[in-house]
Amino acid sequence: MDRVNTSADTRVNRVSKHRAARRRWSLLLVGSIVAVLALGWFADALAQTPTRATNTSGVQTQQAGLYSVTLTLTPTAPHAGGDVTIRLGVRDVSGAPVTGATVSYALTMSAMDMPGGAGLTQAVGAGVYQVSGGFSMSGVWALRVGVTPPAHNGHTQATVYTTFTIVVR
């Protein structure tokens, strides 16, 4: 005996197909959200992965606006809990030392976003500024340096910044 397709059967069949389609779209949406979150987590983890320090001499030079800033560490490979002296040499575009500048610093442990201290350096020579202290933990630290040159013709100069990477053992 053949079964006769009724309108009730057709409606049930349409509802089943609609539910299945809605279920597929829901799974696709949830899968997309999970993929985006995983990609964001991966990108964040990759950004916080310390790079290998290729500069083992303890000396790094970077630009901060029109100024060249040279970082010198003593000892060249600082250790957690030990004393370290940070010297910053500041030179202008002609290579002349910049005297009378205000040089600020801020240390942050990159992987943990942990502050390690901030303040002003002391001038110790022609274009040389210094701060002494120590690192509380081993790891990769970011040293943000701000250079505010002395006023020129009575006009305050803008502060320029650069960031150095310091690997502490």
C-alpha positions as CSV (number, residue, x, y, z in Angstrom):
1,M,0.0,0.0,0.0
2,D,1.4,3.3,-1.0
3,R,1.5,6.1,1.5
4,V,-0.1,9.3,0.5
5,N,1.9,12.5,1.1
6,T,-0.2,14.8,3.2
7,S,0.3,18.4,3.8
8,A,1.2,17.5,7.5
9,D,4.1,15.3,6.2
10,T,5.3,18.1,3.9
11,R,5.2,20.6,6.8
12,V,7.2,18.2,9.1
13,N,9.7,17.6,6.4
14,R,10.2,21.4,5.9
15,V,10.5,22.0,9.6
16,S,13.2,19.2,9.8
17,K,15.1,20.7,6.9
18,H,14.8,24.2,8.5
19,R,16.1,22.9,11.9
20,A,19.0,21.1,10.2
21,A,20.0,24.2,8.3
22,R,19.7,26.4,11.4
23,R,21.9,23.8,13.3
24,R,24.5,23.9,10.5
25,W,24.6,27.7,10.6
26,S,24.9,27.7,14.4
27,L,27.8,25.3,14.3
28,L,29.4,27.3,11.5
29,L,29.0,30.5,13.6
30,V,30.4,28.9,16.8
31,G,33.3,27.4,14.8
32,S,34.1,30.8,13.3
33,I,34.1,32.5,16.7
34,V,36.4,29.8,18.1
35,A,38.7,30.1,15.1
36,V,39.0,33.9,15.5
37,L,39.6,33.6,19.3
38,A,42.3,30.9,18.7
39,L,43.9,33.1,16.0
40,G,43.9,36.1,18.4
41,W,45.4,34.0,21.2
42,F,48.1,32.6,18.8
43,A,49.0,36.1,17.6
44,D,49.2,37.4,21.1
45,A,51.4,34.5,22.2
46,L,53.6,35.0,19.2
47,A,54.0,38.7,19.9
48,Q,55.1,38.0,23.4
49,T,57.6,35.3,22.5
50,P,61.0,36.7,23.3
51,T,63.4,37.0,20.3
52,R,67.0,35.8,20.7
53,A,69.3,38.6,21.7
54,T,71.9,38.9,19.0
55,N,73.6,41.9,20.6
56,T,75.7,40.4,23.4
57,S,78.0,43.4,23.8
58,G,75.5,45.3,26.0
59,V,75.5,48.2,23.5
60,Q,72.4,49.1,21.4
61,T,71.8,52.3,19.3
62,Q,68.4,53.5,18.2
63,Q,66.7,56.6,16.8
64,A,64.4,58.8,18.9
65,G,63.2,61.5,16.6
66,L,66.3,63.4,15.3
67,Y,68.4,62.0,18.1
68,S,70.6,58.9,18.3
69,V,70.3,57.1,21.6
70,T,73.0,54.5,22.6
71,L,72.3,52.2,25.5
72,T,75.3,50.7,27.3
73,L,74.7,48.1,30.1
74,T,77.2,47.3,32.8
75,P,77.5,44.4,33.2
76,T,76.9,43.7,29.5
77,A,74.7,40.7,30.4
78,P,72.6,41.7,33.5
79,H,71.4,39.0,35.9
80,A,68.2,39.1,38.0
81,G,69.0,40.3,41.5
82,G,72.3,41.9,40.5
83,D,73.3,45.5,40.1
84,V,73.2,47.1,36.7
85,T,74.2,50.5,35.4
86,I,72.3,51.8,32.4
87,R,74.0,54.5,30.4
88,L,72.3,56.4,27.7
89,G,74.3,58.5,25.2
90,V,72.3,61.1,23.3
91,R,73.6,62.7,20.1
92,D,72.0,65.0,17.6
93,V,72.0,64.5,13.8
94,S,75.5,66.0,13.4
95,G,76.8,63.5,16.0
96,A,77.3,66.1,18.7
97,P,76.4,65.2,22.3
98,V,73.1,66.6,23.5
99,T,73.7,68.2,26.9
100,G,71.0,69.7,29.2
101,A,68.4,67.2,28.0
102,T,65.9,65.6,30.3
103,V,66.1,61.8,29.8
104,S,63.4,59.7,31.3
105,Y,63.0,55.9,31.4
106,A,60.4,53.3,32.1
107,L,61.1,49.6,32.5
108,T,58.5,46.9,31.8
109,M,58.8,43.1,31.8
110,S,57.4,42.4,28.3
111,A,55.8,39.0,28.9
112,M,54.1,39.9,32.1
113,D,53.4,43.6,31.5
114,M,55.1,44.1,34.9
115,P,56.5,47.6,35.6
116,G,60.1,47.6,36.8
117,G,60.6,51.2,37.6
118,A,60.5,54.6,36.0
119,G,62.0,58.0,36.5
120,L,64.6,60.4,35.3
121,T,68.3,59.7,34.6
122,Q,71.2,61.8,35.9
123,A,73.6,63.6,33.5
124,V,77.1,62.2,34.1
125,G,78.9,63.7,31.1
126,A,78.6,65.4,27.8
127,G,75.4,63.8,26.4
128,V,75.6,60.9,28.8
129,Y,72.8,60.0,31.2
130,Q,72.8,57.2,33.7
131,V,70.6,55.3,36.1
132,S,71.6,52.4,38.4
133,G,69.6,49.6,39.9
134,G,68.7,46.0,39.3
135,F,66.2,43.7,37.7
136,S,63.9,41.7,39.9
137,M,63.4,38.8,37.5
138,S,65.1,37.2,34.5
139,G,63.4,37.6,31.2
140,V,62.9,40.1,28.4
141,W,62.5,43.7,29.6
142,A,61.5,46.8,27.5
143,L,63.3,50.0,28.4
144,R,61.4,53.0,27.1
145,V,63.5,56.1,26.9
146,G,62.2,59.6,26.5
147,V,64.5,62.5,25.4
148,T,63.3,66.0,26.0
149,P,66.0,68.3,24.5
150,P,66.8,71.6,26.2
151,A,64.6,74.6,25.2
152,H,65.8,76.3,22.0
153,N,65.3,80.1,21.7
154,G,62.9,80.0,24.7
155,H,60.7,77.3,23.1
156,T,60.1,74.0,24.8
157,Q,61.0,71.0,22.6
158,A,58.9,67.9,22.2
159,T,59.8,64.7,23.9
160,V,60.8,61.8,21.6
161,Y,60.8,58.2,22.5
162,T,62.5,54.9,21.6
163,T,62.3,51.4,23.2
164,F,65.2,49.0,23.8
165,T,65.0,45.3,24.6
166,I,67.1,44.0,27.4
167,V,67.5,40.3,28.1
168,V,68.1,39.6,31.8
169,R,69.5,36.2,32.8
